[in-house]
């Protein structure tokens, strides 16, 4: 099969069978230097789909950058059909600040709530717009990798938009058996890809509480293996793709803190374990030692993410809860 041809993303111009990098420029700084989103391309020697994997749309989520790094280090253009485009940090200012959003942007702080942005908009909107234009022009498949960031830890979970997006979610392979829809947001790379008739997913795993060496590598390896599994599923790489035997389907229910104080989850609470509505998840104490609130399961379902920062304010995100709506198999 002939190769896809030269792939151009921003300043990266990469011929078949080669790898290279560049930036998608979104403006200039006070010294006249281009500000850009980093892009690394591995362009396969044979034709096939173009898979984009995006990390750090939220700057306090370093799992995507590590997974992309691991894939880039292991992937040879000679063995690839199609192309892999790795964007280790979609939101570089947020990444360098180690914060969810761009600290200078007081109006559109969260890139995953305003994507695909506007060309003449606020700072984050401009970055999102530049990224989105390049993404939609070149990608067939897209994965944005998230985690619990500085406040939470999330277990393996995927948000999808149905159709081709759900197929991509199922291609992540063994262990990725929780497929969710809904939740906050709705203006994300996944929705932009879906509106363009393409497949995008939002992947969750990890958190800043799990970045010591063993945990950080475990999470990075798990994500990298899922990316390789996706490439095997779409025949971008040889070998047989792994697959779950069954999937749980669900809807995210937001659980936010009713009061401020010290967040103390119950000792026995586990992720990915069936719970009944009103089962106790955590207690919040005021700073006089009084129990100020009890946080309970909002419905039957299971926890897939929990707050790890014990300081909590009213309205803070404190539990990622899945209402399970069904189960499916390939059969
Ligand atoms: Zn995120």
py3Dmol code that shows the C-alpha trace and the ligand (Angstrom):
import py3Dmol

protein = """\
ATOM      1  CA  UNK A   1       0.000   0.000   0.000  1.00  0.00           C
ATOM      2  CA  UNK A   2       1.271   3.503  -0.722  1.00  0.00           C
ATOM      3  CA  UNK A   3       1.957   5.810   2.183  1.00  0.00           C
ATOM      4  CA  UNK A   4      -0.405   8.584   3.270  1.00  0.00           C
ATOM      5  CA  UNK A   5       1.987  11.173   1.898  1.00  0.00           C
ATOM      6  CA  UNK A   6       3.691  13.996   3.730  1.00  0.00           C
ATOM      7  CA  UNK A   7       1.811  15.052   6.849  1.00  0.00           C
ATOM      8  CA  UNK A   8       1.844  18.716   7.791  1.00  0.00           C
ATOM      9  CA  UNK A   9       0.678  19.927  11.215  1.00  0.00           C
ATOM     10  CA  UNK A  10       1.652  23.493  12.011  1.00  0.00           C
ATOM     11  CA  UNK A  11       5.379  23.804  11.336  1.00  0.00           C
ATOM     12  CA  UNK A  12       5.880  20.013  11.426  1.00  0.00           C
ATOM     13  CA  UNK A  13       6.266  18.642   7.898  1.00  0.00           C
ATOM     14  CA  UNK A  14       6.972  14.923   7.991  1.00  0.00           C
ATOM     15  CA  UNK A  15       7.446  12.599   5.021  1.00  0.00           C
ATOM     16  CA  UNK A  16       6.267   8.963   5.049  1.00  0.00           C
ATOM     17  CA  UNK A  17       8.601   6.708   6.996  1.00  0.00           C
ATOM     18  CA  UNK A  18       9.982   9.571   9.049  1.00  0.00           C
ATOM     19  CA  UNK A  19       9.388  11.383  12.312  1.00  0.00           C
ATOM     20  CA  UNK A  20       9.613  15.062  13.116  1.00  0.00           C
ATOM     21  CA  UNK A  21       8.225  17.818  15.270  1.00  0.00           C
ATOM     22  CA  UNK A  22       7.055  21.412  15.197  1.00  0.00           C
ATOM     23  CA  UNK A  23       4.516  23.761  16.733  1.00  0.00           C
ATOM     24  CA  UNK A  24       1.032  24.958  16.001  1.00  0.00           C
ATOM     25  CA  UNK A  25       1.467  28.695  16.478  1.00  0.00           C
ATOM     26  CA  UNK A  26      -1.242  30.635  18.282  1.00  0.00           C
ATOM     27  CA  UNK A  27       0.366  34.059  18.679  1.00  0.00           C
ATOM     28  CA  UNK A  28       3.589  35.868  19.543  1.00  0.00           C
ATOM     29  CA  UNK A  29       5.075  36.827  22.881  1.00  0.00           C
ATOM     30  CA  UNK A  30       6.504  40.209  23.934  1.00  0.00           C
ATOM     31  CA  UNK A  31       9.834  39.354  22.267  1.00  0.00           C
ATOM     32  CA  UNK A  32       8.191  38.571  18.938  1.00  0.00           C
ATOM     33  CA  UNK A  33       8.734  34.837  19.383  1.00  0.00           C
ATOM     34  CA  UNK A  34       6.042  32.418  18.257  1.00  0.00           C
ATOM     35  CA  UNK A  35       3.912  30.843  20.974  1.00  0.00           C
ATOM     36  CA  UNK A  36       2.873  27.348  20.031  1.00  0.00           C
ATOM     37  CA  UNK A  37       1.463  23.965  20.877  1.00  0.00           C
ATOM     38  CA  UNK A  38       4.114  21.200  20.549  1.00  0.00           C
ATOM     39  CA  UNK A  39       3.463  18.470  17.970  1.00  0.00           C
ATOM     40  CA  UNK A  40       5.504  15.329  17.245  1.00  0.00           C
ATOM     41  CA  UNK A  41       4.611  13.162  14.260  1.00  0.00           C
ATOM     42  CA  UNK A  42       5.542   9.575  13.485  1.00  0.00           C
ATOM     43  CA  UNK A  43       4.489   9.144   9.863  1.00  0.00           C
ATOM     44  CA  UNK A  44       4.190   5.499   8.877  1.00  0.00           C
ATOM     45  CA  UNK A  45       5.804   3.956   5.845  1.00  0.00           C
ATOM     46  CA  UNK A  46       2.393   2.643   4.713  1.00  0.00           C
ATOM     47  CA  UNK A  47      -1.011   4.264   4.593  1.00  0.00           C
ATOM     48  CA  UNK A  48      -3.625   4.057   7.332  1.00  0.00           C
ATOM     49  CA  UNK A  49      -5.542   6.246   9.800  1.00  0.00           C
ATOM     50  CA  UNK A  50      -4.100   9.331  11.472  1.00  0.00           C
ATOM     51  CA  UNK A  51      -4.324   8.948  15.275  1.00  0.00           C
ATOM     52  CA  UNK A  52      -3.866  12.062  17.421  1.00  0.00           C
ATOM     53  CA  UNK A  53      -3.246  11.669  21.132  1.00  0.00           C
ATOM     54  CA  UNK A  54      -3.485  14.851  23.182  1.00  0.00           C
ATOM     55  CA  UNK A  55      -2.215  15.411  26.712  1.00  0.00           C
ATOM     56  CA  UNK A  56      -2.433  18.200  29.273  1.00  0.00           C
ATOM     57  CA  UNK A  57      -5.511  20.048  28.061  1.00  0.00           C
ATOM     58  CA  UNK A  58      -5.569  20.552  31.838  1.00  0.00           C
ATOM     59  CA  UNK A  59      -2.093  21.579  32.960  1.00  0.00           C
ATOM     60  CA  UNK A  60      -2.136  19.607  36.240  1.00  0.00           C
ATOM     61  CA  UNK A  61      -2.631  16.282  34.423  1.00  0.00           C
ATOM     62  CA  UNK A  62       0.847  14.942  33.517  1.00  0.00           C
ATOM     63  CA  UNK A  63      -0.280  11.398  32.645  1.00  0.00           C
ATOM     64  CA  UNK A  64      -1.026  12.199  28.984  1.00  0.00           C
ATOM     65  CA  UNK A  65       2.422  13.720  28.401  1.00  0.00           C
ATOM     66  CA  UNK A  66       4.091  10.617  29.903  1.00  0.00           C
ATOM     67  CA  UNK A  67       1.987   8.172  27.891  1.00  0.00           C
ATOM     68  CA  UNK A  68       2.694  10.054  24.652  1.00  0.00           C
ATOM     69  CA  UNK A  69       6.415  10.152  25.514  1.00  0.00           C
ATOM     70  CA  UNK A  70       6.418   6.386  26.021  1.00  0.00           C
ATOM     71  CA  UNK A  71       4.615   5.787  22.704  1.00  0.00           C
ATOM     72  CA  UNK A  72       6.954   8.121  20.810  1.00  0.00           C
ATOM     73  CA  UNK A  73       9.983   6.333  22.269  1.00  0.00           C
ATOM     74  CA  UNK A  74       8.692   2.911  21.230  1.00  0.00           C
ATOM     75  CA  UNK A  75       7.095   3.600  17.851  1.00  0.00           C
ATOM     76  CA  UNK A  76       9.092   3.150  14.625  1.00  0.00           C
ATOM     77  CA  UNK A  77       7.781   4.725  11.377  1.00  0.00           C
ATOM     78  CA  UNK A  78       8.816   1.581   9.495  1.00  0.00           C
ATOM     79  CA  UNK A  79       6.302  -0.566  11.433  1.00  0.00           C
ATOM     80  CA  UNK A  80       3.413   1.903  11.310  1.00  0.00           C
ATOM     81  CA  UNK A  81       0.503   2.130   8.873  1.00  0.00           C
ATOM     82  CA  UNK A  82      -0.935   5.631   8.981  1.00  0.00           C
ATOM     83  CA  UNK A  83       0.410   8.235  11.346  1.00  0.00           C
ATOM     84  CA  UNK A  84       0.670   8.989  15.064  1.00  0.00           C
ATOM     85  CA  UNK A  85       0.463  12.619  16.104  1.00  0.00           C
ATOM     86  CA  UNK A  86       1.438  13.265  19.731  1.00  0.00           C
ATOM     87  CA  UNK A  87       0.627  16.548  21.427  1.00  0.00           C
ATOM     88  CA  UNK A  88       2.170  16.239  24.883  1.00  0.00           C
ATOM     89  CA  UNK A  89       0.699  19.522  26.127  1.00  0.00           C
ATOM     90  CA  UNK A  90      -2.328  21.060  24.423  1.00  0.00           C
ATOM     91  CA  UNK A  91      -2.300  23.902  26.909  1.00  0.00           C
ATOM     92  CA  UNK A  92       1.393  24.767  27.459  1.00  0.00           C
ATOM     93  CA  UNK A  93       0.856  27.797  29.754  1.00  0.00           C
ATOM     94  CA  UNK A  94      -1.322  25.683  32.063  1.00  0.00           C
ATOM     95  CA  UNK A  95       1.169  22.794  31.941  1.00  0.00           C
ATOM     96  CA  UNK A  96       4.113  24.998  32.915  1.00  0.00           C
ATOM     97  CA  UNK A  97       2.066  26.489  35.764  1.00  0.00           C
ATOM     98  CA  UNK A  98       0.998  23.006  36.861  1.00  0.00           C
ATOM     99  CA  UNK A  99      -2.559  24.317  36.998  1.00  0.00           C
ATOM    100  CA  UNK A 100      -5.794  23.220  35.388  1.00  0.00           C
ATOM    101  CA  UNK A 101      -5.996  26.333  33.225  1.00  0.00           C
ATOM    102  CA  UNK A 102      -3.973  29.270  31.931  1.00  0.00           C
ATOM    103  CA  UNK A 103      -3.352  31.552  34.935  1.00  0.00           C
ATOM    104  CA  UNK A 104      -3.453  34.690  32.769  1.00  0.00           C
ATOM    105  CA  UNK A 105      -6.827  33.826  31.309  1.00  0.00           C
ATOM    106  CA  UNK A 106      -9.548  35.164  33.595  1.00  0.00           C
ATOM    107  CA  UNK A 107     -12.367  34.534  31.137  1.00  0.00           C
ATOM    108  CA  UNK A 108     -11.901  31.126  29.528  1.00  0.00           C
ATOM    109  CA  UNK A 109      -9.766  29.342  32.127  1.00  0.00           C
ATOM    110  CA  UNK A 110     -10.762  25.734  31.357  1.00  0.00           C
ATOM    111  CA  UNK A 111      -9.811  24.678  27.806  1.00  0.00           C
ATOM    112  CA  UNK A 112     -12.007  21.579  28.043  1.00  0.00           C
ATOM    113  CA  UNK A 113     -15.095  23.787  28.458  1.00  0.00           C
ATOM    114  CA  UNK A 114     -14.492  26.181  25.537  1.00  0.00           C
ATOM    115  CA  UNK A 115     -12.950  23.968  22.824  1.00  0.00           C
ATOM    116  CA  UNK A 116     -12.708  24.581  19.809  1.00  0.00           C
ATOM    117  CA  UNK A 117     -12.262  28.185  20.911  1.00  0.00           C
ATOM    118  CA  UNK A 118     -12.287  31.295  18.731  1.00  0.00           C
ATOM    119  CA  UNK A 119      -9.490  32.818  16.597  1.00  0.00           C
ATOM    120  CA  UNK A 120      -9.970  36.296  18.102  1.00  0.00           C
ATOM    121  CA  UNK A 121     -11.087  35.184  21.566  1.00  0.00           C
ATOM    122  CA  UNK A 122      -9.510  35.106  25.013  1.00  0.00           C
ATOM    123  CA  UNK A 123      -6.039  33.520  25.468  1.00  0.00           C
ATOM    124  CA  UNK A 124      -7.182  29.922  25.981  1.00  0.00           C
ATOM    125  CA  UNK A 125      -9.732  30.220  23.169  1.00  0.00           C
ATOM    126  CA  UNK A 126      -6.931  31.149  20.775  1.00  0.00           C
ATOM    127  CA  UNK A 127      -4.848  28.115  21.743  1.00  0.00           C
ATOM    128  CA  UNK A 128      -7.880  25.848  21.442  1.00  0.00           C
ATOM    129  CA  UNK A 129      -8.783  27.305  18.060  1.00  0.00           C
ATOM    130  CA  UNK A 130      -5.292  26.794  16.627  1.00  0.00           C
ATOM    131  CA  UNK A 131      -5.202  23.206  17.929  1.00  0.00           C
ATOM    132  CA  UNK A 132      -8.723  22.417  16.703  1.00  0.00           C
ATOM    133  CA  UNK A 133      -8.110  23.661  13.172  1.00  0.00           C
ATOM    134  CA  UNK A 134      -5.058  21.410  12.839  1.00  0.00           C
ATOM    135  CA  UNK A 135      -6.779  18.464  14.519  1.00  0.00           C
ATOM    136  CA  UNK A 136      -9.927  18.435  12.392  1.00  0.00           C
ATOM    137  CA  UNK A 137      -7.898  18.939   9.202  1.00  0.00           C
ATOM    138  CA  UNK A 138      -5.698  15.886   9.745  1.00  0.00           C
ATOM    139  CA  UNK A 139      -7.014  13.430  12.372  1.00  0.00           C
ATOM    140  CA  UNK A 140      -9.226  10.390  11.848  1.00  0.00           C
ATOM    141  CA  UNK A 141      -9.076   9.311  15.498  1.00  0.00           C
ATOM    142  CA  UNK A 142      -8.371  11.388  18.613  1.00  0.00           C
ATOM    143  CA  UNK A 143      -7.843  10.643  22.302  1.00  0.00           C
ATOM    144  CA  UNK A 144      -7.532  13.356  24.957  1.00  0.00           C
ATOM    145  CA  UNK A 145      -5.952  12.011  28.125  1.00  0.00           C
ATOM    146  CA  UNK A 146      -7.083  13.392  31.472  1.00  0.00           C
ATOM    147  CA  UNK A 147      -6.714  12.508  35.147  1.00  0.00           C
ATOM    148  CA  UNK A 148      -7.892  13.769  38.499  1.00  0.00           C
ATOM    149  CA  UNK A 149      -5.335  16.571  38.447  1.00  0.00           C
ATOM    150  CA  UNK A 150      -4.303  18.255  41.673  1.00  0.00           C
ATOM    151  CA  UNK A 151      -7.526  17.502  43.554  1.00  0.00           C
ATOM    152  CA  UNK A 152      -8.540  13.936  42.699  1.00  0.00           C
ATOM    153  CA  UNK A 153      -7.571  10.470  41.496  1.00  0.00           C
ATOM    154  CA  UNK A 154      -9.501   8.777  38.706  1.00  0.00           C
ATOM    155  CA  UNK A 155      -9.538   5.087  37.875  1.00  0.00           C
ATOM    156  CA  UNK A 156      -9.701   3.850  34.269  1.00  0.00           C
ATOM    157  CA  UNK A 157     -12.729   5.413  32.572  1.00  0.00           C
ATOM    158  CA  UNK A 158     -13.632   6.631  29.096  1.00  0.00           C
ATOM    159  CA  UNK A 159     -16.164   9.228  27.993  1.00  0.00           C
ATOM    160  CA  UNK A 160     -17.464   8.757  24.459  1.00  0.00           C
ATOM    161  CA  UNK A 161     -19.940  10.407  22.111  1.00  0.00           C
ATOM    162  CA  UNK A 162     -21.525   7.278  20.611  1.00  0.00           C
ATOM    163  CA  UNK A 163     -21.031   5.698  17.171  1.00  0.00           C
ATOM    164  CA  UNK A 164     -17.435   5.747  15.955  1.00  0.00           C
ATOM    165  CA  UNK A 165     -16.407   7.341  19.247  1.00  0.00           C
ATOM    166  CA  UNK A 166     -17.767   4.341  21.185  1.00  0.00           C
ATOM    167  CA  UNK A 167     -15.886   1.977  18.862  1.00  0.00           C
ATOM    168  CA  UNK A 168     -12.676   3.885  19.605  1.00  0.00           C
ATOM    169  CA  UNK A 169     -13.418   3.643  23.344  1.00  0.00           C
ATOM    170  CA  UNK A 170     -13.839  -0.128  23.086  1.00  0.00           C
ATOM    171  CA  UNK A 171     -10.541  -0.342  21.173  1.00  0.00           C
ATOM    172  CA  UNK A 172      -8.645   0.768  24.319  1.00  0.00           C
ATOM    173  CA  UNK A 173      -8.606  -2.884  25.365  1.00  0.00           C
ATOM    174  CA  UNK A 174      -8.515  -4.903  28.586  1.00  0.00           C
ATOM    175  CA  UNK A 175      -9.308  -3.023  31.798  1.00  0.00           C
ATOM    176  CA  UNK A 176     -11.076  -0.156  30.024  1.00  0.00           C
ATOM    177  CA  UNK A 177     -14.548  -1.477  30.694  1.00  0.00           C
ATOM    178  CA  UNK A 178     -16.292   1.664  32.003  1.00  0.00           C
ATOM    179  CA  UNK A 179     -17.826   3.670  29.160  1.00  0.00           C
ATOM    180  CA  UNK A 180     -19.511   6.920  30.170  1.00  0.00           C
ATOM    181  CA  UNK A 181     -21.552   9.653  28.615  1.00  0.00           C
ATOM    182  CA  UNK A 182     -22.647  12.956  30.075  1.00  0.00           C
ATOM    183  CA  UNK A 183     -20.981  14.837  32.886  1.00  0.00           C
ATOM    184  CA  UNK A 184     -19.915  18.448  32.853  1.00  0.00           C
ATOM    185  CA  UNK A 185     -18.475  20.154  29.829  1.00  0.00           C
ATOM    186  CA  UNK A 186     -19.559  19.372  26.315  1.00  0.00           C
ATOM    187  CA  UNK A 187     -17.130  21.640  24.499  1.00  0.00           C
ATOM    188  CA  UNK A 188     -14.154  19.310  24.229  1.00  0.00           C
ATOM    189  CA  UNK A 189     -11.961  17.825  21.477  1.00  0.00           C
ATOM    190  CA  UNK A 190     -14.227  14.755  21.626  1.00  0.00           C
ATOM    191  CA  UNK A 191     -17.323  16.782  20.774  1.00  0.00           C
ATOM    192  CA  UNK A 192     -15.487  18.723  18.068  1.00  0.00           C
ATOM    193  CA  UNK A 193     -14.312  15.467  16.473  1.00  0.00           C
ATOM    194  CA  UNK A 194     -17.838  14.064  16.716  1.00  0.00           C
ATOM    195  CA  UNK A 195     -19.325  17.152  15.045  1.00  0.00           C
ATOM    196  CA  UNK A 196     -16.783  16.697  12.243  1.00  0.00           C
ATOM    197  CA  UNK A 197     -17.991  13.102  11.740  1.00  0.00           C
ATOM    198  CA  UNK A 198     -14.829  11.641  13.282  1.00  0.00           C
ATOM    199  CA  UNK A 199     -14.013   9.612  16.399  1.00  0.00           C
ATOM    200  CA  UNK A 200     -12.741  11.243  19.581  1.00  0.00           C
ATOM    201  CA  UNK A 201     -12.729  10.064  23.204  1.00  0.00           C
ATOM    202  CA  UNK A 202     -11.925  11.495  26.629  1.00  0.00           C
ATOM    203  CA  UNK A 203      -9.752   9.133  28.686  1.00  0.00           C
ATOM    204  CA  UNK A 204      -9.306   9.307  32.473  1.00  0.00           C
ATOM    205  CA  UNK A 205      -6.583   7.756  34.639  1.00  0.00           C
ATOM    206  CA  UNK A 206      -4.430   9.011  37.507  1.00  0.00           C
ATOM    207  CA  UNK A 207      -3.946  12.184  39.497  1.00  0.00           C
ATOM    208  CA  UNK A 208      -1.202  14.281  41.059  1.00  0.00           C
ATOM    209  CA  UNK A 209      -1.413  12.103  44.191  1.00  0.00           C
ATOM    210  CA  UNK A 210       0.053   9.257  42.091  1.00  0.00           C
ATOM    211  CA  UNK A 211       3.179  10.711  40.512  1.00  0.00           C
ATOM    212  CA  UNK A 212       5.846   8.996  42.623  1.00  0.00           C
ATOM    213  CA  UNK A 213       7.994   6.771  40.357  1.00  0.00           C
ATOM    214  CA  UNK A 214       6.159   3.437  40.607  1.00  0.00           C
ATOM    215  CA  UNK A 215       2.668   4.910  40.262  1.00  0.00           C
ATOM    216  CA  UNK A 216       3.556   7.396  37.537  1.00  0.00           C
ATOM    217  CA  UNK A 217       5.184   4.710  35.384  1.00  0.00           C
ATOM    218  CA  UNK A 218       2.340   2.261  36.033  1.00  0.00           C
ATOM    219  CA  UNK A 219      -0.190   4.834  34.829  1.00  0.00           C
ATOM    220  CA  UNK A 220       1.964   5.886  31.874  1.00  0.00           C
ATOM    221  CA  UNK A 221       2.500   2.247  30.853  1.00  0.00           C
ATOM    222  CA  UNK A 222      -1.232   1.488  31.157  1.00  0.00           C
ATOM    223  CA  UNK A 223      -2.127   4.441  28.949  1.00  0.00           C
ATOM    224  CA  UNK A 224       0.649   3.728  26.434  1.00  0.00           C
ATOM    225  CA  UNK A 225      -0.466   0.091  26.153  1.00  0.00           C
ATOM    226  CA  UNK A 226      -4.029   1.275  25.471  1.00  0.00           C
ATOM    227  CA  UNK A 227      -2.749   3.586  22.726  1.00  0.00           C
ATOM    228  CA  UNK A 228      -0.830   0.666  21.167  1.00  0.00           C
ATOM    229  CA  UNK A 229      -3.962  -1.471  21.483  1.00  0.00           C
ATOM    230  CA  UNK A 230      -5.948   1.190  19.605  1.00  0.00           C
ATOM    231  CA  UNK A 231      -3.289   1.144  16.870  1.00  0.00           C
ATOM    232  CA  UNK A 232      -3.532  -2.659  16.645  1.00  0.00           C
ATOM    233  CA  UNK A 233      -7.345  -2.484  16.518  1.00  0.00           C
ATOM    234  CA  UNK A 234      -7.273  -0.078  13.559  1.00  0.00           C
ATOM    235  CA  UNK A 235      -4.487  -2.155  11.916  1.00  0.00           C
ATOM    236  CA  UNK A 236      -1.969   0.667  12.219  1.00  0.00           C
ATOM    237  CA  UNK A 237       0.311  -1.908  13.892  1.00  0.00           C
ATOM    238  CA  UNK A 238       0.575  -5.664  13.526  1.00  0.00           C
ATOM    239  CA  UNK A 239      -0.542  -8.041  16.247  1.00  0.00           C
ATOM    240  CA  UNK A 240      -3.899  -8.836  17.745  1.00  0.00           C
ATOM    241  CA  UNK A 241      -5.722  -6.176  19.740  1.00  0.00           C
ATOM    242  CA  UNK A 242      -6.940  -7.114  23.213  1.00  0.00           C
ATOM    243  CA  UNK A 243     -10.551  -6.471  24.102  1.00  0.00           C
ATOM    244  CA  UNK A 244     -12.849  -6.430  27.110  1.00  0.00           C
ATOM    245  CA  UNK A 245     -15.355  -9.257  27.393  1.00  0.00           C
ATOM    246  CA  UNK A 246     -18.029  -6.949  28.764  1.00  0.00           C
ATOM    247  CA  UNK A 247     -18.460  -3.201  29.185  1.00  0.00           C
ATOM    248  CA  UNK A 248     -20.384  -1.261  31.780  1.00  0.00           C
ATOM    249  CA  UNK A 249     -22.208   1.761  30.400  1.00  0.00           C
ATOM    250  CA  UNK A 250     -23.012   4.692  32.591  1.00  0.00           C
ATOM    251  CA  UNK A 251     -23.661   8.360  33.104  1.00  0.00           C
ATOM    252  CA  UNK A 252     -21.543  10.584  35.308  1.00  0.00           C
ATOM    253  CA  UNK A 253     -23.298  12.082  38.330  1.00  0.00           C
ATOM    254  CA  UNK A 254     -21.568  15.145  39.729  1.00  0.00           C
ATOM    255  CA  UNK A 255     -20.982  14.989  43.490  1.00  0.00           C
ATOM    256  CA  UNK A 256     -19.798  18.319  44.872  1.00  0.00           C
ATOM    257  CA  UNK A 257     -19.098  19.354  48.441  1.00  0.00           C
ATOM    258  CA  UNK A 258     -22.124  20.777  50.310  1.00  0.00           C
ATOM    259  CA  UNK A 259     -19.919  22.671  52.792  1.00  0.00           C
ATOM    260  CA  UNK A 260     -16.281  23.571  53.259  1.00  0.00           C
ATOM    261  CA  UNK A 261     -13.909  21.893  55.683  1.00  0.00           C
ATOM    262  CA  UNK A 262     -11.750  18.803  56.005  1.00  0.00           C
ATOM    263  CA  UNK A 263     -12.716  16.051  53.547  1.00  0.00           C
ATOM    264  CA  UNK A 264     -12.340  12.574  55.076  1.00  0.00           C
ATOM    265  CA  UNK A 265     -13.487   9.668  52.913  1.00  0.00           C
ATOM    266  CA  UNK A 266     -14.711   6.543  54.677  1.00  0.00           C
ATOM    267  CA  UNK A 267     -11.911   4.066  55.282  1.00  0.00           C
ATOM    268  CA  UNK A 268     -13.638   1.216  53.437  1.00  0.00           C
ATOM    269  CA  UNK A 269     -14.709   3.156  50.334  1.00  0.00           C
ATOM    270  CA  UNK A 270     -13.395   1.616  47.120  1.00  0.00           C
ATOM    271  CA  UNK A 271     -13.517   2.677  43.495  1.00  0.00           C
ATOM    272  CA  UNK A 272     -15.273   0.534  40.894  1.00  0.00           C
ATOM    273  CA  UNK A 273     -17.327  -1.276  43.543  1.00  0.00           C
ATOM    274  CA  UNK A 274     -21.132  -1.363  43.441  1.00  0.00           C
ATOM    275  CA  UNK A 275     -22.769   1.057  45.922  1.00  0.00           C
ATOM    276  CA  UNK A 276     -26.367   1.757  46.839  1.00  0.00           C
ATOM    277  CA  UNK A 277     -27.949   5.192  46.874  1.00  0.00           C
ATOM    278  CA  UNK A 278     -27.250   6.959  50.204  1.00  0.00           C
ATOM    279  CA  UNK A 279     -24.233   4.771  51.101  1.00  0.00           C
ATOM    280  CA  UNK A 280     -21.742   7.031  52.890  1.00  0.00           C
ATOM    281  CA  UNK A 281     -18.721   8.122  50.812  1.00  0.00           C
ATOM    282  CA  UNK A 282     -17.143  10.741  53.084  1.00  0.00           C
ATOM    283  CA  UNK A 283     -17.666  13.143  55.948  1.00  0.00           C
ATOM    284  CA  UNK A 284     -16.689  16.817  55.965  1.00  0.00           C
ATOM    285  CA  UNK A 285     -15.587  18.294  59.300  1.00  0.00           C
ATOM    286  CA  UNK A 286     -15.402  21.935  60.301  1.00  0.00           C
ATOM    287  CA  UNK A 287     -12.258  23.165  61.995  1.00  0.00           C
ATOM    288  CA  UNK A 288     -13.817  22.780  65.450  1.00  0.00           C
ATOM    289  CA  UNK A 289     -13.973  19.019  64.960  1.00  0.00           C
ATOM    290  CA  UNK A 290     -17.694  18.855  64.239  1.00  0.00           C
ATOM    291  CA  UNK A 291     -19.154  16.748  61.455  1.00  0.00           C
ATOM    292  CA  UNK A 292     -20.541  19.411  59.092  1.00  0.00           C
ATOM    293  CA  UNK A 293     -21.822  17.194  56.259  1.00  0.00           C
ATOM    294  CA  UNK A 294     -22.102  13.578  55.180  1.00  0.00           C
ATOM    295  CA  UNK A 295     -21.525  12.948  51.458  1.00  0.00           C
ATOM    296  CA  UNK A 296     -23.439   9.956  50.112  1.00  0.00           C
ATOM    297  CA  UNK A 297     -23.862   8.066  46.845  1.00  0.00           C
ATOM    298  CA  UNK A 298     -26.332  10.069  44.718  1.00  0.00           C
ATOM    299  CA  UNK A 299     -27.848   6.887  43.252  1.00  0.00           C
ATOM    300  CA  UNK A 300     -27.017   3.211  42.811  1.00  0.00           C
ATOM    301  CA  UNK A 301     -23.755   2.928  40.909  1.00  0.00           C
ATOM    302  CA  UNK A 302     -20.030   3.074  41.541  1.00  0.00           C
ATOM    303  CA  UNK A 303     -17.256   5.524  42.282  1.00  0.00           C
ATOM    304  CA  UNK A 304     -14.643   5.952  39.530  1.00  0.00           C
ATOM    305  CA  UNK A 305     -12.782   8.883  41.028  1.00  0.00           C
ATOM    306  CA  UNK A 306     -12.286  10.450  44.443  1.00  0.00           C
ATOM    307  CA  UNK A 307     -11.009  13.675  45.874  1.00  0.00           C
ATOM    308  CA  UNK A 308      -7.431  13.381  47.191  1.00  0.00           C
ATOM    309  CA  UNK A 309      -7.019  16.965  48.406  1.00  0.00           C
ATOM    310  CA  UNK A 310      -8.571  16.980  51.900  1.00  0.00           C
ATOM    311  CA  UNK A 311      -9.145  20.742  51.936  1.00  0.00           C
ATOM    312  CA  UNK A 312     -12.577  21.331  50.473  1.00  0.00           C
ATOM    313  CA  UNK A 313     -14.750  24.347  49.701  1.00  0.00           C
ATOM    314  CA  UNK A 314     -18.500  24.381  49.121  1.00  0.00           C
ATOM    315  CA  UNK A 315     -19.097  23.309  45.525  1.00  0.00           C
ATOM    316  CA  UNK A 316     -15.730  21.613  45.064  1.00  0.00           C
ATOM    317  CA  UNK A 317     -15.698  18.427  43.047  1.00  0.00           C
ATOM    318  CA  UNK A 318     -15.340  15.577  45.507  1.00  0.00           C
ATOM    319  CA  UNK A 319     -16.483  12.315  43.937  1.00  0.00           C
ATOM    320  CA  UNK A 320     -16.723  11.061  40.358  1.00  0.00           C
ATOM    321  CA  UNK A 321     -19.737   8.781  40.435  1.00  0.00           C
ATOM    322  CA  UNK A 322     -21.119   6.576  37.659  1.00  0.00           C
ATOM    323  CA  UNK A 323     -24.782   5.670  37.463  1.00  0.00           C
ATOM    324  CA  UNK A 324     -24.661   2.347  35.613  1.00  0.00           C
ATOM    325  CA  UNK A 325     -27.244   2.207  32.842  1.00  0.00           C
ATOM    326  CA  UNK A 326     -26.396  -1.096  31.202  1.00  0.00           C
ATOM    327  CA  UNK A 327     -23.910  -3.759  30.281  1.00  0.00           C
ATOM    328  CA  UNK A 328     -22.887  -5.034  26.840  1.00  0.00           C
ATOM    329  CA  UNK A 329     -20.711  -7.582  25.090  1.00  0.00           C
ATOM    330  CA  UNK A 330     -19.514  -7.899  21.498  1.00  0.00           C
ATOM    331  CA  UNK A 331     -21.996 -10.719  20.975  1.00  0.00           C
TER     332      UNK A 331
END
"""
ligand_1 = """\
1
ZN
Zn -8.752 16.949 32.738
"""
view = py3Dmol.view(width=600, height=400)
view.addModel(protein, "pdb")
view.setStyle({"model": 0}, {"cartoon": {"style": "trace"}})
view.addModel(ligand_1, "xyz")
view.setStyle({"model": 1}, {"stick": {}})
view.zoomTo()
view.show()
